Amino acid sequence: MKKYYVALVFLFTTGILLSGQSTDPLVSNCLSAAGPYARYLKDFRIQLGKAASKGEFRYKANMSLWKNTKYRFSMCNSDDSNGQLILNIRDDANKIVLSSFDEKTGKVYNYVDLICNKSGIYQLYFDFTEGQSGSGVGVVSMVK
């Protein structure tokens, strides 16, 4: 009887754990694009309408980053997005540390790597190019 009870508890817990897996194909595709040496840490799902004015980033999140750790920030768009998802990372002094958008060339990078020089809370700012509407996901990974 004890064997049946243990087996039942095992099956129940396995079912709960499997139901908690991400089934979002956009997140899964973005994770696979991060590369084989990237270990998933967190994702940010972003959905924004068209901005009234350009300039200010409309989605902000805080994240703790550790010194001497290499992070990969991957940005993926859904098919119905009008703009491309871009990212700015700012430190505690509100100084831009890294951006996925090169203002000089207008190039948008799908991912950017950051080797953190100082542990602390960093602000992640997401938006779509030129304030366009869109939905996407930003995935943060640690690279070995």
C-alpha positions as CSV (number, residue, x, y, z in Angstrom):
1,M,0.0,0.0,0.0
2,K,2.9,2.4,0.8
3,K,4.3,1.8,-2.7
4,Y,1.0,2.9,-4.3
5,Y,0.8,6.0,-2.1
6,V,4.4,7.0,-3.0
7,A,3.7,6.4,-6.7
8,L,0.5,8.5,-6.6
9,V,2.3,11.4,-4.9
10,F,5.2,11.2,-7.5
11,L,2.7,11.3,-10.4
12,F,0.8,14.2,-8.9
13,T,4.0,16.3,-8.4
14,T,5.3,15.5,-11.8
15,G,2.0,16.6,-13.3
16,I,2.1,19.9,-11.4
17,L,5.7,20.6,-12.5
18,L,5.1,19.8,-16.1
19,S,2.1,22.1,-16.2
20,G,4.3,25.0,-15.0
21,Q,6.6,24.8,-18.1
22,S,6.5,27.8,-20.5
23,T,4.3,27.1,-23.6
24,D,4.8,30.5,-25.1
25,P,6.5,29.9,-28.5
26,L,7.9,33.4,-28.6
27,V,9.8,32.9,-25.4
28,S,10.9,29.4,-26.5
29,N,12.2,30.7,-29.8
30,C,14.0,33.6,-28.1
31,L,15.6,31.2,-25.6
32,S,16.9,29.0,-28.4
33,A,18.3,32.0,-30.3
34,A,20.3,33.0,-27.2
35,G,22.6,30.1,-27.9
36,P,23.7,26.9,-26.3
37,Y,25.9,28.5,-23.6
38,A,23.2,30.9,-22.4
39,R,21.3,30.0,-19.2
40,Y,17.9,31.5,-18.9
41,L,17.3,33.9,-16.0
42,K,14.2,35.9,-16.7
43,D,11.9,37.1,-19.4
44,F,9.9,40.3,-19.9
45,R,6.8,40.2,-22.0
46,I,6.2,43.6,-23.6
47,Q,3.0,44.7,-25.4
48,L,2.7,48.4,-26.3
49,G,0.5,50.5,-28.5
50,K,1.7,53.3,-30.7
51,A,3.3,56.1,-28.7
52,A,1.9,59.6,-28.7
53,S,5.4,61.0,-29.0
54,K,8.8,59.5,-29.7
55,G,11.8,59.6,-27.3
56,E,10.9,58.2,-23.9
57,F,11.1,54.4,-23.4
58,R,7.7,53.2,-22.2
59,Y,8.4,49.9,-20.4
60,K,10.8,49.8,-17.4
61,A,11.9,47.0,-15.2
62,N,14.6,46.7,-12.5
63,M,17.0,43.8,-12.4
64,S,19.9,42.9,-10.1
65,L,23.1,42.2,-11.9
66,W,26.3,40.8,-10.4
67,K,29.9,41.9,-11.0
68,N,32.1,39.8,-13.4
69,T,29.1,38.0,-14.8
70,K,28.4,38.0,-18.6
71,Y,24.7,38.5,-19.4
72,R,23.0,38.2,-22.8
73,F,19.8,40.3,-23.4
74,S,17.8,38.9,-26.4
75,M,14.9,40.7,-27.9
76,C,12.3,38.9,-30.1
77,N,9.3,40.4,-31.8
78,S,5.9,38.8,-32.6
79,D,5.0,38.6,-36.2
80,D,2.3,41.3,-35.9
81,S,4.7,44.0,-34.4
82,N,5.1,47.2,-36.4
83,G,8.4,48.1,-34.8
84,Q,11.5,46.2,-33.5
85,L,11.9,45.7,-29.8
86,I,14.9,47.7,-28.4
87,L,16.6,47.9,-25.0
88,N,18.5,50.4,-23.0
89,I,20.2,49.4,-19.8
90,R,21.0,52.1,-17.2
91,D,23.0,52.0,-14.0
92,D,22.1,53.6,-10.6
93,A,23.4,56.9,-11.8
94,N,20.9,56.8,-14.7
95,K,23.8,56.5,-17.2
96,I,23.2,54.3,-20.3
97,V,25.4,51.2,-19.9
98,L,24.3,49.4,-23.0
99,S,21.8,49.7,-25.9
100,S,20.5,47.4,-28.6
101,F,20.0,50.3,-30.9
102,D,22.9,52.1,-32.6
103,E,21.7,55.7,-33.1
104,K,24.5,56.5,-35.6
105,T,23.7,53.7,-38.0
106,G,20.1,53.0,-37.1
107,K,20.9,49.3,-36.6
108,V,18.9,47.2,-34.1
109,Y,20.6,44.2,-32.6
110,N,18.6,41.1,-31.7
111,Y,20.8,40.5,-28.7
112,V,23.5,42.3,-26.8
113,D,26.1,41.0,-24.3
114,L,27.1,42.8,-21.1
115,I,29.9,41.9,-18.8
116,C,28.8,43.6,-15.6
117,N,31.5,45.8,-14.0
118,K,29.6,46.6,-10.8
119,S,27.0,44.7,-8.8
120,G,23.7,46.5,-8.3
121,I,20.2,47.2,-9.5
122,Y,20.0,48.2,-13.2
123,Q,17.0,49.6,-15.0
124,L,16.0,47.9,-18.2
125,Y,14.1,50.1,-20.6
126,F,12.2,48.5,-23.5
127,D,10.3,50.0,-26.4
128,F,9.7,49.6,-30.1
129,T,11.6,51.5,-32.7
130,E,10.1,55.0,-33.4
131,G,7.4,54.4,-30.8
132,Q,5.6,51.9,-33.0
133,S,3.1,49.4,-31.6
134,G,4.1,45.8,-31.1
135,S,4.5,42.9,-28.8
136,G,7.6,40.9,-28.0
137,V,9.8,39.4,-25.3
138,G,13.1,40.4,-23.8
139,V,15.0,37.4,-22.4
140,V,17.9,37.8,-19.9
141,S,20.4,34.9,-19.8
142,M,23.7,34.3,-18.2
143,V,26.5,33.2,-20.6
144,K,29.1,30.7,-19.4
